[in-house]
Amino acid sequence: MIPGAGPEHILGWAMQAEESGFAGLGVLDRIVYGNYEPLITLASAAAVTSRIRLTTTVLLGATRGSGAVLAKQAATLQRMAGGRLTLGLAVGGREDDYTATGTSFRSRGRDLDALIGSLRDVWQGGTGAGAGPIGPPLPDGAPPLLIGGHSDAAMRRSARHAQGWISGSGSAEPFADRLARLHHAWREEGRADRPRVVALAYFALGAGAVASVERYLGACYSGTGPYLRRVVAEALTTPQAVASAAAAHAAAGCDELILLPCDADLRQLTLLTEALRDRLEIL
């Protein structure tokens, strides 16, 4: 998502993150923005890695239109990556993304519910609205689904359709309170299993960290008013802040914290590794 980031940055981050022991790679999504398309980006990352998980955090599913096409794309990535994909989905809040794709902003919640139904039908061997089965086969199983969003509707959608939930940055509500609402929605849907909980946080480290945060997030979330101010204020700009955030999320019940950089320089990953050395999977 960072302006100026090229393929060498993306593939470098993917390879070094795997070597350093991180659990997964996450990608954000926008349509009307200068970012790379998430599924193609993760396919590129899959080609240069072998262990690390691949997660859309989150894909704006309702802008994709056809559930059959998205099901085939995700199944292809799941197969090519050896079962490492987790598909995070949400509705998003930018109307221009829907205008650009000819999809409805007002009905995006209902459309996402319908799309999820289509995905699951295709992955379970359904016939794609009677036209015939849609491949490829999934010997490693269908990609797990996570739902993003802080609204009650997002919590219910997670409980009805998914294996878990993704909490974004910039909420005015404490993480523990969001998690309590999620567990309530899970109980309301009669779910006996435990949701997988993933959270996102932005970071930049080293000299110029605050400037990197303000420059990148200021452009990415321009026009969002109080939300932008919260996102910037929550960004982690010291090793101590990164380590404390990881510990606090774990203590609150978060299974995975995805740290999104505000600076594409690969040295940021080295600094992040040093800040989190005791928490990485294989170091």
Disulfide bonds with the S-S distance in Angstrom:
none
